[in-house]
Amino acid sequence: MVFPRALLLHCPLCGGGAIFKSWFALRDRCPTCGFLFARGEHGYQIGSMALDLVVPLILWFFGFFGTLIATWPNPPWDLLQWGSIAFMVGFPLLFYPMSHTLAIALDMLVRPPSQREGRESPGWRER
């Protein structure tokens, strides 16, 4: 259930919206449940950066070679060349927020909120 929420740019934990200040700025906490996104650890954004690089590369690879194979012996070289450039610049920009929410969802599966840093629910707002 966390991945559909993440794809919709909602909090993977509670499903609350408005977790982005802007297209490129994630809030520190979920405004609905208080879950801490930016934990202050060094390298916590590596997962989202990796997703933002690897997913477009995989999609480009299958699209490029699928088009090449489907249109052989006369592939549209100009379309493949310029389309590749446009895709590899545009898609990571469009995918940027989803890469963050998907990385948070993956992190939640690996380290549930109740097990982070050995404390009782450190991802939650102190009440």
Protein Blocks (a to p, Z undefined) as FASTA:
>chain_A
ZZmmmmnopafknopahkbfblmlccfbdfklopafbgopghklmmmmmmmmmmmmmmmm
mmmmmmmmmmpcbdcfklmmmmmmmmmmmmmmmmmmmmmmmmmmmmmmmmgfklgghiah
klbccZZ
